[in-house]
Amino acid sequence: MSRTVFERKFLSYFGGSPYGEIVKVRPQHARQLIATTRLSIAEVAERAGFSSGEYLCVAFKSQAWPSPKTFRVQARG
């Protein structure tokens, strides 16, 4: 299957591009890891597919979420 065909099929099934889905899913996965593990922010970033902890912070900010550190404190109550 060519890339173009794959992207068209993906769009018809999911309503968005593969890249768009990745951009949505990675921060959500990072939030889950932050809330449920004691991994460092750098380790969470790596496991969620971000190049660095700083880039993870940028992704959180773009979603209008609190910083990963603040989110962890809030999630732990």
mmCIF file of the N, C-alpha and C atoms, coordinates in Angstrom:
data_MODEL
# 
_entry.id   MODEL 
# 
loop_
_atom_site.group_PDB 
_atom_site.id 
_atom_site.type_symbol 
_atom_site.label_atom_id 
_atom_site.label_alt_id 
_atom_site.label_comp_id 
_atom_site.label_asym_id 
_atom_site.label_entity_id 
_atom_site.label_seq_id 
_atom_site.pdbx_PDB_ins_code 
_atom_site.Cartn_x 
_atom_site.Cartn_y 
_atom_site.Cartn_z 
_atom_site.occupancy 
_atom_site.B_iso_or_equiv 
_atom_site.pdbx_formal_charge 
_atom_site.auth_seq_id 
_atom_site.auth_comp_id 
_atom_site.auth_asym_id 
_atom_site.auth_atom_id 
_atom_site.pdbx_PDB_model_num 
ATOM 1   N N  . MET A 1 1  ? 0.843   -1.165 0.000  1.00 0.00 ? 1  MET A N  1 
ATOM 2   C CA . MET A 1 1  ? 0.000   0.000  0.000  1.00 0.00 ? 1  MET A CA 1 
ATOM 3   C C  . MET A 1 1  ? 0.897   1.239  0.000  1.00 0.00 ? 1  MET A C  1 
ATOM 4   N N  . SER A 1 2  ? 0.577   2.174  -0.839 1.00 0.00 ? 2  SER A N  1 
ATOM 5   C CA . SER A 1 2  ? 1.383   3.400  -0.902 1.00 0.00 ? 2  SER A CA 1 
ATOM 6   C C  . SER A 1 2  ? 1.038   4.315  0.266  1.00 0.00 ? 2  SER A C  1 
ATOM 7   N N  . ARG A 1 3  ? 1.910   5.258  0.522  1.00 0.00 ? 3  ARG A N  1 
ATOM 8   C CA . ARG A 1 3  ? 1.689   6.218  1.601  1.00 0.00 ? 3  ARG A CA 1 
ATOM 9   C C  . ARG A 1 3  ? 0.396   7.011  1.357  1.00 0.00 ? 3  ARG A C  1 
ATOM 10  N N  . THR A 1 4  ? 0.177   7.419  0.130  1.00 0.00 ? 4  THR A N  1 
ATOM 11  C CA . THR A 1 4  ? -1.011  8.205  -0.198 1.00 0.00 ? 4  THR A CA 1 
ATOM 12  C C  . THR A 1 4  ? -2.284  7.414  0.063  1.00 0.00 ? 4  THR A C  1 
ATOM 13  N N  . VAL A 1 5  ? -2.299  6.169  -0.340 1.00 0.00 ? 5  VAL A N  1 
ATOM 14  C CA . VAL A 1 5  ? -3.473  5.317  -0.120 1.00 0.00 ? 5  VAL A CA 1 
ATOM 15  C C  . VAL A 1 5  ? -3.690  5.117  1.374  1.00 0.00 ? 5  VAL A C  1 
ATOM 16  N N  . PHE A 1 6  ? -2.616  4.860  2.098  1.00 0.00 ? 6  PHE A N  1 
ATOM 17  C CA . PHE A 1 6  ? -2.722  4.688  3.547  1.00 0.00 ? 6  PHE A CA 1 
ATOM 18  C C  . PHE A 1 6  ? -3.318  5.938  4.193  1.00 0.00 ? 6  PHE A C  1 
ATOM 19  N N  . GLU A 1 7  ? -2.798  7.117  3.832  1.00 0.00 ? 7  GLU A N  1 
ATOM 20  C CA . GLU A 1 7  ? -3.288  8.357  4.426  1.00 0.00 ? 7  GLU A CA 1 
ATOM 21  C C  . GLU A 1 7  ? -4.761  8.596  4.103  1.00 0.00 ? 7  GLU A C  1 
ATOM 22  N N  . ARG A 1 8  ? -5.176  8.277  2.898  1.00 0.00 ? 8  ARG A N  1 
ATOM 23  C CA . ARG A 1 8  ? -6.592  8.432  2.529  1.00 0.00 ? 8  ARG A CA 1 
ATOM 24  C C  . ARG A 1 8  ? -7.476  7.489  3.339  1.00 0.00 ? 8  ARG A C  1 
ATOM 25  N N  . LYS A 1 9  ? -7.052  6.232  3.466  1.00 0.00 ? 9  LYS A N  1 
ATOM 26  C CA . LYS A 1 9  ? -7.831  5.265  4.246  1.00 0.00 ? 9  LYS A CA 1 
ATOM 27  C C  . LYS A 1 9  ? -7.881  5.681  5.711  1.00 0.00 ? 9  LYS A C  1 
ATOM 28  N N  . PHE A 1 10 ? -6.749  6.109  6.245  1.00 0.00 ? 10 PHE A N  1 
ATOM 29  C CA . PHE A 1 10 ? -6.683  6.551  7.635  1.00 0.00 ? 10 PHE A CA 1 
ATOM 30  C C  . PHE A 1 10 ? -7.649  7.720  7.854  1.00 0.00 ? 10 PHE A C  1 
ATOM 31  N N  . LEU A 1 11 ? -7.624  8.681  6.943  1.00 0.00 ? 11 LEU A N  1 
ATOM 32  C CA . LEU A 1 11 ? -8.497  9.840  7.027  1.00 0.00 ? 11 LEU A CA 1 
ATOM 33  C C  . LEU A 1 11 ? -9.967  9.430  6.996  1.00 0.00 ? 11 LEU A C  1 
ATOM 34  N N  . SER A 1 12 ? -10.312 8.486  6.135  1.00 0.00 ? 12 SER A N  1 
ATOM 35  C CA . SER A 1 12 ? -11.709 8.065  6.041  1.00 0.00 ? 12 SER A CA 1 
ATOM 36  C C  . SER A 1 12 ? -12.170 7.326  7.300  1.00 0.00 ? 12 SER A C  1 
ATOM 37  N N  . TYR A 1 13 ? -11.294 6.573  7.939  1.00 0.00 ? 13 TYR A N  1 
ATOM 38  C CA . TYR A 1 13 ? -11.661 5.825  9.138  1.00 0.00 ? 13 TYR A CA 1 
ATOM 39  C C  . TYR A 1 13 ? -11.636 6.676  10.400 1.00 0.00 ? 13 TYR A C  1 
ATOM 40  N N  . PHE A 1 14 ? -10.615 7.520  10.529 1.00 0.00 ? 14 PHE A N  1 
ATOM 41  C CA . PHE A 1 14 ? -10.392 8.242  11.779 1.00 0.00 ? 14 PHE A CA 1 
ATOM 42  C C  . PHE A 1 14 ? -10.693 9.732  11.710 1.00 0.00 ? 14 PHE A C  1 
ATOM 43  N N  . GLY A 1 15 ? -10.890 10.269 10.533 1.00 0.00 ? 15 GLY A N  1 
ATOM 44  C CA . GLY A 1 15 ? -11.232 11.670 10.407 1.00 0.00 ? 15 GLY A CA 1 
ATOM 45  C C  . GLY A 1 15 ? -10.073 12.634 10.544 1.00 0.00 ? 15 GLY A C  1 
ATOM 46  N N  . GLY A 1 16 ? -8.862  12.128 10.515 1.00 0.00 ? 16 GLY A N  1 
ATOM 47  C CA . GLY A 1 16 ? -7.683  12.980 10.619 1.00 0.00 ? 16 GLY A CA 1 
ATOM 48  C C  . GLY A 1 16 ? -6.484  12.284 10.029 1.00 0.00 ? 16 GLY A C  1 
ATOM 49  N N  . SER A 1 17 ? -5.388  13.001 9.973  1.00 0.00 ? 17 SER A N  1 
ATOM 50  C CA . SER A 1 17 ? -4.170  12.434 9.409  1.00 0.00 ? 17 SER A CA 1 
ATOM 51  C C  . SER A 1 17 ? -3.455  11.565 10.446 1.00 0.00 ? 17 SER A C  1 
ATOM 52  N N  . PRO A 1 18 ? -2.595  10.643 10.004 1.00 0.00 ? 18 PRO A N  1 
ATOM 53  C CA . PRO A 1 18 ? -1.812  9.858  10.952 1.00 0.00 ? 18 PRO A CA 1 
ATOM 54  C C  . PRO A 1 18 ? -0.965  10.755 11.857 1.00 0.00 ? 18 PRO A C  1 
ATOM 55  N N  . TYR A 1 19 ? -0.344  11.767 11.280 1.00 0.00 ? 19 TYR A N  1 
ATOM 56  C CA . TYR A 1 19 ? 0.473   12.672 12.082 1.00 0.00 ? 19 TYR A CA 1 
ATOM 57  C C  . TYR A 1 19 ? -0.374  13.394 13.126 1.00 0.00 ? 19 TYR A C  1 
ATOM 58  N N  . GLY A 1 20 ? -1.560  13.825 12.752 1.00 0.00 ? 20 GLY A N  1 
ATOM 59  C CA . GLY A 1 20 ? -2.451  14.494 13.695 1.00 0.00 ? 20 GLY A CA 1 
ATOM 60  C C  . GLY A 1 20 ? -2.819  13.601 14.866 1.00 0.00 ? 20 GLY A C  1 
ATOM 61  N N  . GLU A 1 21 ? -3.039  12.326 14.596 1.00 0.00 ? 21 GLU A N  1 
ATOM 62  C CA . GLU A 1 21 ? -3.351  11.384 15.668 1.00 0.00 ? 21 GLU A CA 1 
ATOM 63  C C  . GLU A 1 21 ? -2.158  11.194 16.600 1.00 0.00 ? 21 GLU A C  1 
ATOM 64  N N  . ILE A 1 22 ? -0.976  11.109 16.033 1.00 0.00 ? 22 ILE A N  1 
ATOM 65  C CA . ILE A 1 22 ? 0.231   10.963 16.849 1.00 0.00 ? 22 ILE A CA 1 
ATOM 66  C C  . ILE A 1 22 ? 0.396   12.173 17.756 1.00 0.00 ? 22 ILE A C  1 
ATOM 67  N N  . VAL A 1 23 ? 0.176   13.352 17.202 1.00 0.00 ? 23 VAL A N  1 
ATOM 68  C CA . VAL A 1 23 ? 0.311   14.584 17.970 1.00 0.00 ? 23 VAL A CA 1 
ATOM 69  C C  . VAL A 1 23 ? -0.691  14.610 19.128 1.00 0.00 ? 23 VAL A C  1 
ATOM 70  N N  . LYS A 1 24 ? -1.868  14.025 18.950 1.00 0.00 ? 24 LYS A N  1 
ATOM 71  C CA . LYS A 1 24 ? -2.870  13.975 20.023 1.00 0.00 ? 24 LYS A CA 1 
ATOM 72  C C  . LYS A 1 24 ? -2.561  12.889 21.046 1.00 0.00 ? 24 LYS A C  1 
ATOM 73  N N  . VAL A 1 25 ? -2.103  11.737 20.584 1.00 0.00 ? 25 VAL A N  1 
ATOM 74  C CA . VAL A 1 25 ? -1.944  10.576 21.460 1.00 0.00 ? 25 VAL A CA 1 
ATOM 75  C C  . VAL A 1 25 ? -0.700  10.680 22.347 1.00 0.00 ? 25 VAL A C  1 
ATOM 76  N N  . ARG A 1 26 ? 0.394   11.191 21.829 1.00 0.00 ? 26 ARG A N  1 
ATOM 77  C CA . ARG A 1 26 ? 1.627   11.251 22.626 1.00 0.00 ? 26 ARG A CA 1 
ATOM 78  C C  . ARG A 1 26 ? 1.474   12.035 23.928 1.00 0.00 ? 26 ARG A C  1 
ATOM 79  N N  . PRO A 1 27 ? 0.900   13.248 23.906 1.00 0.00 ? 27 PRO A N  1 
ATOM 80  C CA . PRO A 1 27 ? 0.728   13.962 25.180 1.00 0.00 ? 27 PRO A CA 1 
ATOM 81  C C  . PRO A 1 27 ? -0.230  13.241 26.135 1.00 0.00 ? 27 PRO A C  1 
ATOM 82  N N  . GLN A 1 28 ? -1.261  12.609 25.595 1.00 0.00 ? 28 GLN A N  1 
ATOM 83  C CA . GLN A 1 28 ? -2.188  11.864 26.446 1.00 0.00 ? 28 GLN A CA 1 
ATOM 84  C C  . GLN A 1 28 ? -1.481  10.694 27.127 1.00 0.00 ? 28 GLN A C  1 
ATOM 85  N N  . HIS A 1 29 ? -0.629  10.017 26.374 1.00 0.00 ? 29 HIS A N  1 
ATOM 86  C CA . HIS A 1 29 ? 0.141   8.905  26.942 1.00 0.00 ? 29 HIS A CA 1 
ATOM 87  C C  . HIS A 1 29 ? 1.093   9.433  28.020 1.00 0.00 ? 29 HIS A C  1 
ATOM 88  N N  . ALA A 1 30 ? 1.721   10.557 27.760 1.00 0.00 ? 30 ALA A N  1 
ATOM 89  C CA . ALA A 1 30 ? 2.626   11.164 28.750 1.00 0.00 ? 30 ALA A CA 1 
ATOM 90  C C  . ALA A 1 30 ? 1.862   11.511 30.018 1.00 0.00 ? 30 ALA A C  1 
ATOM 91  N N  . ARG A 1 31 ? 0.672   12.077 29.888 1.00 0.00 ? 31 ARG A N  1 
ATOM 92  C CA . ARG A 1 31 ? -0.139  12.406 31.076 1.00 0.00 ? 31 ARG A CA 1 
ATOM 93  C C  . ARG A 1 31 ? -0.430  11.160 31.898 1.00 0.00 ? 31 ARG A C  1 
ATOM 94  N N  . GLN A 1 32 ? -0.754  10.071 31.210 1.00 0.00 ? 32 GLN A N  1 
ATOM 95  C CA . GLN A 1 32 ? -1.044  8.823  31.920 1.00 0.00 ? 32 GLN A CA 1 
ATOM 96  C C  . GLN A 1 32 ? 0.204   8.343  32.671 1.00 0.00 ? 32 GLN A C  1 
ATOM 97  N N  . LEU A 1 33 ? 1.349   8.393  32.028 1.00 0.00 ? 33 LEU A N  1 
ATOM 98  C CA . LEU A 1 33 ? 2.589   7.965  32.683 1.00 0.00 ? 33 LEU A CA 1 
ATOM 99  C C  . LEU A 1 33 ? 2.927   8.854  33.871 1.00 0.00 ? 33 LEU A C  1 
ATOM 100 N N  . ILE A 1 34 ? 2.738   10.156 33.711 1.00 0.00 ? 34 ILE A N  1 
ATOM 101 C CA . ILE A 1 34 ? 3.036   11.085 34.807 1.00 0.00 ? 34 ILE A CA 1 
ATOM 102 C C  . ILE A 1 34 ? 2.139   10.808 36.006 1.00 0.00 ? 34 ILE A C  1 
ATOM 103 N N  . ALA A 1 35 ? 0.873   10.541 35.739 1.00 0.00 ? 35 ALA A N  1 
ATOM 104 C CA . ALA A 1 35 ? -0.085  10.327 36.818 1.00 0.00 ? 35 ALA A CA 1 
ATOM 105 C C  . ALA A 1 35 ? 0.078   8.986  37.511 1.00 0.00 ? 35 ALA A C  1 
ATOM 106 N N  . THR A 1 36 ? 0.606   7.993  36.806 1.00 0.00 ? 36 THR A N  1 
ATOM 107 C CA . THR A 1 36 ? 0.591   6.625  37.356 1.00 0.00 ? 36 THR A CA 1 
ATOM 108 C C  . THR A 1 36 ? 1.966   6.040  37.665 1.00 0.00 ? 36 THR A C  1 
ATOM 109 N N  . THR A 1 37 ? 3.030   6.768  37.345 1.00 0.00 ? 37 THR A N  1 
ATOM 110 C CA . THR A 1 37 ? 4.376   6.237  37.615 1.00 0.00 ? 37 THR A CA 1 
ATOM 111 C C  . THR A 1 37 ? 5.212   7.270  38.357 1.00 0.00 ? 37 THR A C  1 
ATOM 112 N N  . ARG A 1 38 ? 6.369   6.852  38.780 1.00 0.00 ? 38 ARG A N  1 
ATOM 113 C CA . ARG A 1 38 ? 7.327   7.757  39.418 1.00 0.00 ? 38 ARG A CA 1 
ATOM 114 C C  . ARG A 1 38 ? 8.510   8.052  38.482 1.00 0.00 ? 38 ARG A C  1 
ATOM 115 N N  . LEU A 1 39 ? 8.316   7.829  37.198 1.00 0.00 ? 39 LEU A N  1 
ATOM 116 C CA . LEU A 1 39 ? 9.366   8.119  36.223 1.00 0.00 ? 39 LEU A CA 1 
ATOM 117 C C  . LEU A 1 39 ? 9.667   9.616  36.213 1.00 0.00 ? 39 LEU A C  1 
ATOM 118 N N  . SER A 1 40 ? 10.907  9.964  35.921 1.00 0.00 ? 40 SER A N  1 
ATOM 119 C CA . SER A 1 40 ? 11.244  11.375 35.770 1.00 0.00 ? 40 SER A CA 1 
ATOM 120 C C  . SER A 1 40 ? 10.551  11.922 34.533 1.00 0.00 ? 40 SER A C  1 
ATOM 121 N N  . ILE A 1 41 ? 10.445  13.231 34.459 1.00 0.00 ? 41 ILE A N  1 
ATOM 122 C CA . ILE A 1 41 ? 9.807   13.858 33.300 1.00 0.00 ? 41 ILE A CA 1 
ATOM 123 C C  . ILE A 1 41 ? 10.582  13.508 32.029 1.00 0.00 ? 41 ILE A C  1 
ATOM 124 N N  . ALA A 1 42 ? 11.905  13.449 32.108 1.00 0.00 ? 42 ALA A N  1 
ATOM 125 C CA . ALA A 1 42 ? 12.723  13.078 30.947 1.00 0.00 ? 42 ALA A CA 1 
ATOM 126 C C  . ALA A 1 42 ? 12.415  11.649 30.505 1.00 0.00 ? 42 ALA A C  1 
ATOM 127 N N  . GLU A 1 43 ? 12.252  10.731 31.471 1.00 0.00 ? 43 GLU A N  1 
ATOM 128 C CA . GLU A 1 43 ? 11.927  9.343  31.129 1.00 0.00 ? 43 GLU A CA 1 
ATOM 129 C C  . GLU A 1 43 ? 10.520  9.234  30.536 1.00 0.00 ? 43 GLU A C  1 
ATOM 130 N N  . VAL A 1 44 ? 9.584   9.990  31.080 1.00 0.00 ? 44 VAL A N  1 
ATOM 131 C CA . VAL A 1 44 ? 8.228   10.008 30.532 1.00 0.00 ? 44 VAL A CA 1 
ATOM 132 C C  . VAL A 1 44 ? 8.266   10.515 29.099 1.00 0.00 ? 44 VAL A C  1 
ATOM 133 N N  . ALA A 1 45 ? 9.005   11.601 28.879 1.00 0.00 ? 45 ALA A N  1 
ATOM 134 C CA . ALA A 1 45 ? 9.118   12.165 27.536 1.00 0.00 ? 45 ALA A CA 1 
ATOM 135 C C  . ALA A 1 45 ? 9.646   11.122 26.555 1.00 0.00 ? 45 ALA A C  1 
ATOM 136 N N  . GLU A 1 46 ? 10.692  10.431 26.957 1.00 0.00 ? 46 GLU A N  1 
ATOM 137 C CA . GLU A 1 46 ? 11.286  9.414  26.076 1.00 0.00 ? 46 GLU A CA 1 
ATOM 138 C C  . GLU A 1 46 ? 10.288  8.299  25.775 1.00 0.00 ? 46 GLU A C  1 
ATOM 139 N N  . ARG A 1 47 ? 9.609   7.804  26.785 1.00 0.00 ? 47 ARG A N  1 
ATOM 140 C CA . ARG A 1 47 ? 8.659   6.705  26.588 1.00 0.00 ? 47 ARG A CA 1 
ATOM 141 C C  . ARG A 1 47 ? 7.445   7.113  25.767 1.00 0.00 ? 47 ARG A C  1 
ATOM 142 N N  . ALA A 1 48 ? 7.094   8.400  25.820 1.00 0.00 ? 48 ALA A N  1 
ATOM 143 C CA . ALA A 1 48 ? 5.934   8.881  25.071 1.00 0.00 ? 48 ALA A CA 1 
ATOM 144 C C  . ALA A 1 48 ? 6.307   9.366  23.674 1.00 0.00 ? 48 ALA A C  1 
ATOM 145 N N  . GLY A 1 49 ? 7.597   9.300  23.332 1.00 0.00 ? 49 GLY A N  1 
ATOM 146 C CA . GLY A 1 49 ? 8.007   9.638  21.976 1.00 0.00 ? 49 GLY A CA 1 
ATOM 147 C C  . GLY A 1 49 ? 8.448   11.068 21.763 1.00 0.00 ? 49 GLY A C  1 
ATOM 148 N N  . PHE A 1 50 ? 8.735   11.780 22.846 1.00 0.00 ? 50 PHE A N  1 
ATOM 149 C CA . PHE A 1 50 ? 9.235   13.144 22.726 1.00 0.00 ? 50 PHE A CA 1 
ATOM 150 C C  . PHE A 1 50 ? 10.755  13.132 22.764 1.00 0.00 ? 50 PHE A C  1 
ATOM 151 N N  . SER A 1 51 ? 11.364  14.105 22.118 1.00 0.00 ? 51 SER A N  1 
ATOM 152 C CA . SER A 1 51 ? 12.821  14.140 22.046 1.00 0.00 ? 51 SER A CA 1 
ATOM 153 C C  . SER A 1 51 ? 13.464  14.598 23.353 1.00 0.00 ? 51 SER A C  1 
ATOM 154 N N  . SER A 1 52 ? 12.703  15.291 24.197 1.00 0.00 ? 52 SER A N  1 
ATOM 155 C CA . SER A 1 52 ? 13.258  15.773 25.465 1.00 0.00 ? 52 SER A CA 1 
ATOM 156 C C  . SER A 1 52 ? 12.128  16.156 26.410 1.00 0.00 ? 52 SER A C  1 
ATOM 157 N N  . GLY A 1 53 ? 12.482  16.345 27.670 1.00 0.00 ? 53 GLY A N  1 
ATOM 158 C CA . GLY A 1 53 ? 11.519  16.825 28.642 1.00 0.00 ? 53 GLY A CA 1 
ATOM 159 C C  . GLY A 1 53 ? 11.039  18.225 28.310 1.00 0.00 ? 53 GLY A C  1 
ATOM 160 N N  . GLU A 1 54 ? 11.934  19.024 27.742 1.00 0.00 ? 54 GLU A N  1 
ATOM 161 C CA . GLU A 1 54 ? 11.556  20.385 27.363 1.00 0.00 ? 54 GLU A CA 1 
ATOM 162 C C  . GLU A 1 54 ? 10.478  20.367 26.274 1.00 0.00 ? 54 GLU A C  1 
ATOM 163 N N  . TYR A 1 55 ? 10.633  19.476 25.311 1.00 0.00 ? 55 TYR A N  1 
ATOM 164 C CA . TYR A 1 55 ? 9.638   19.376 24.243 1.00 0.00 ? 55 TYR A CA 1 
ATOM 165 C C  . TYR A 1 55 ? 8.306   18.874 24.793 1.00 0.00 ? 55 TYR A C  1 
ATOM 166 N N  . LEU A 1 56 ? 8.350   17.998 25.781 1.00 0.00 ? 56 LEU A N  1 
ATOM 167 C CA . LEU A 1 56 ? 7.127   17.541 26.434 1.00 0.00 ? 56 LEU A CA 1 
ATOM 168 C C  . LEU A 1 56 ? 6.421   18.733 27.090 1.00 0.00 ? 56 LEU A C  1 
ATOM 169 N N  . CYS A 1 57 ? 7.170   19.596 27.735 1.00 0.00 ? 57 CYS A N  1 
ATOM 170 C CA . CYS A 1 57 ? 6.588   20.794 28.354 1.00 0.00 ? 57 CYS A CA 1 
ATOM 171 C C  . CYS A 1 57 ? 5.928   21.683 27.305 1.00 0.00 ? 57 CYS A C  1 
ATOM 172 N N  . VAL A 1 58 ? 6.565   21.829 26.162 1.00 0.00 ? 58 VAL A N  1 
ATOM 173 C CA . VAL A 1 58 ? 5.989   22.625 25.072 1.00 0.00 ? 58 VAL A CA 1 
ATOM 174 C C  . VAL A 1 58 ? 4.674   21.994 24.605 1.00 0.00 ? 58 VAL A C  1 
ATOM 175 N N  . ALA A 1 59 ? 4.644   20.667 24.495 1.00 0.00 ? 59 ALA A N  1 
ATOM 176 C CA . ALA A 1 59 ? 3.426   19.977 24.060 1.00 0.00 ? 59 ALA A CA 1 
ATOM 177 C C  . ALA A 1 59 ? 2.304   20.178 25.075 1.00 0.00 ? 59 ALA A C  1 
ATOM 178 N N  . PHE A 1 60 ? 2.626   20.127 26.358 1.00 0.00 ? 60 PHE A N  1 
ATOM 179 C CA . PHE A 1 60 ? 1.619   20.366 27.388 1.00 0.00 ? 60 PHE A CA 1 
ATOM 180 C C  . PHE A 1 60 ? 1.087   21.790 27.270 1.00 0.00 ? 60 PHE A C  1 
ATOM 181 N N  . LYS A 1 61 ? 1.984   22.733 27.087 1.00 0.00 ? 61 LYS A N  1 
ATOM 182 C CA . LYS A 1 61 ? 1.582   24.135 26.984 1.00 0.00 ? 61 LYS A CA 1 
ATOM 183 C C  . LYS A 1 61 ? 0.670   24.343 25.775 1.00 0.00 ? 61 LYS A C  1 
ATOM 184 N N  . SER A 1 62 ? 0.976   23.678 24.652 1.00 0.00 ? 62 SER A N  1 
ATOM 185 C CA . SER A 1 62 ? 0.152   23.838 23.450 1.00 0.00 ? 62 SER A CA 1 
ATOM 186 C C  . SER A 1 62 ? -1.255  23.280 23.645 1.00 0.00 ? 62 SER A C  1 
ATOM 187 N N  . GLN A 1 63 ? -1.414  22.364 24.592 1.00 0.00 ? 63 GLN A N  1 
ATOM 188 C CA . GLN A 1 63 ? -2.732  21.805 24.901 1.00 0.00 ? 63 GLN A CA 1 
ATOM 189 C C  . GLN A 1 63 ? -3.441  22.606 25.994 1.00 0.00 ? 63 GLN A C  1 
ATOM 190 N N  . ALA A 1 64 ? -2.801  23.664 26.480 1.00 0.00 ? 64 ALA A N  1 
ATOM 191 C CA . ALA A 1 64 ? -3.320  24.498 27.583 1.00 0.00 ? 64 ALA A CA 1 
ATOM 192 C C  . ALA A 1 64 ? -3.442  23.695 28.874 1.00 0.00 ? 64 ALA A C  1 
ATOM 193 N N  . TRP A 1 65 ? -2.528  22.742 29.048 1.00 0.00 ? 65 TRP A N  1 
ATOM 194 C CA . TRP A 1 65 ? -2.463  21.948 30.272 1.00 0.00 ? 65 TRP A CA 1 
ATOM 195 C C  . TRP A 1 65 ? -1.415  22.560 31.187 1.00 0.00 ? 65 TRP A C  1 
ATOM 196 N N  . PRO A 1 66 ? -1.486  22.254 32.478 1.00 0.00 ? 66 PRO A N  1 
ATOM 197 C CA . PRO A 1 66 ? -0.402  22.698 33.362 1.00 0.00 ? 66 PRO A CA 1 
ATOM 198 C C  . PRO A 1 66 ? 0.894   21.980 32.986 1.00 0.00 ? 66 PRO A C  1 
ATOM 199 N N  . SER A 1 67 ? 1.994   22.469 33.501 1.00 0.00 ? 67 SER A N  1 
ATOM 200 C CA . SER A 1 67 ? 3.279   21.821 33.214 1.00 0.00 ? 67 SER A CA 1 
ATOM 201 C C  . SER A 1 67 ? 3.242   20.376 33.703 1.00 0.00 ? 67 SER A C  1 
ATOM 202 N N  . PRO A 1 68 ? 4.097   19.504 33.157 1.00 0.00 ? 68 PRO A N  1 
ATOM 203 C CA . PRO A 1 68 ? 4.108   18.116 33.617 1.00 0.00 ? 68 PRO A CA 1 
ATOM 204 C C  . PRO A 1 68 ? 4.322   17.989 35.132 1.00 0.00 ? 68 PRO A C  1 
ATOM 205 N N  . LYS A 1 69 ? 5.198   18.812 35.684 1.00 0.00 ? 69 LYS A N  1 
ATOM 206 C CA . LYS A 1 69 ? 5.461   18.758 37.126 1.00 0.00 ? 69 LYS A CA 1 
ATOM 207 C C  . LYS A 1 69 ? 4.213   19.151 37.914 1.00 0.00 ? 69 LYS A C  1 
ATOM 208 N N  . THR A 1 70 ? 3.555   20.234 37.509 1.00 0.00 ? 70 THR A N  1 
ATOM 209 C CA . THR A 1 70 ? 2.330   20.670 38.173 1.00 0.00 ? 70 THR A CA 1 
ATOM 210 C C  . THR A 1 70 ? 1.239   19.624 38.018 1.00 0.00 ? 70 THR A C  1 
ATOM 211 N N  . PHE A 1 71 ? 1.127   19.038 36.835 1.00 0.00 ? 71 PHE A N  1 
ATOM 212 C CA . PHE A 1 71 ? 0.130   18.003 36.603 1.00 0.00 ? 71 PHE A CA 1 
ATOM 213 C C  . PHE A 1 71 ? 0.362   16.815 37.543 1.00 0.00 ? 71 PHE A C  1 
ATOM 214 N N  . ARG A 1 72 ? 1.614   16.424 37.723 1.00 0.00 ? 72 ARG A N  1 
ATOM 215 C CA . ARG A 1 72 ? 1.922   15.289 38.605 1.00 0.00 ? 72 ARG A CA 1 
ATOM 216 C C  . ARG A 1 72 ? 1.459   15.594 40.034 1.00 0.00 ? 72 ARG A C  1 
ATOM 217 N N  . VAL A 1 73 ? 1.738   16.793 40.509 1.00 0.00 ? 73 VAL A N  1 
ATOM 218 C CA . VAL A 1 73 ? 1.315   17.180 41.866 1.00 0.00 ? 73 VAL A CA 1 
ATOM 219 C C  . VAL A 1 73 ? -0.199  17.136 41.975 1.00 0.00 ? 73 VAL A C  1 
ATOM 220 N N  . GLN A 1 74 ? -0.898  17.669 40.984 1.00 0.00 ? 74 GLN A N  1 
ATOM 221 C CA . GLN A 1 74 ? -2.359  17.682 40.991 1.00 0.00 ? 74 GLN A CA 1 
ATOM 222 C C  . GLN A 1 74 ? -2.932  16.264 40.901 1.00 0.00 ? 74 GLN A C  1 
ATOM 223 N N  . ALA A 1 75 ? -2.328  15.419 40.108 1.00 0.00 ? 75 ALA A N  1 
ATOM 224 C CA . ALA A 1 75 ? -2.820  14.051 39.925 1.00 0.00 ? 75 ALA A CA 1 
ATOM 225 C C  . ALA A 1 75 ? -2.667  13.210 41.196 1.00 0.00 ? 75 ALA A C  1 
ATOM 226 N N  . ARG A 1 76 ? -1.658  13.528 41.964 1.00 0.00 ? 76 ARG A N  1 
ATOM 227 C CA . ARG A 1 76 ? -1.414  12.766 43.195 1.00 0.00 ? 76 ARG A CA 1 
ATOM 228 C C  . ARG A 1 76 ? -2.215  13.296 44.373 1.00 0.00 ? 76 ARG A C  1 
ATOM 229 N N  . GLY A 1 77 ? -2.836  14.467 44.172 1.00 0.00 ? 77 GLY A N  1 
ATOM 230 C CA . GLY A 1 77 ? -3.726  15.047 45.181 1.00 0.00 ? 77 GLY A CA 1 
ATOM 231 C C  . GLY A 1 77 ? -3.015  15.522 46.359 1.00 0.00 ? 77 GLY A C  1 
# 
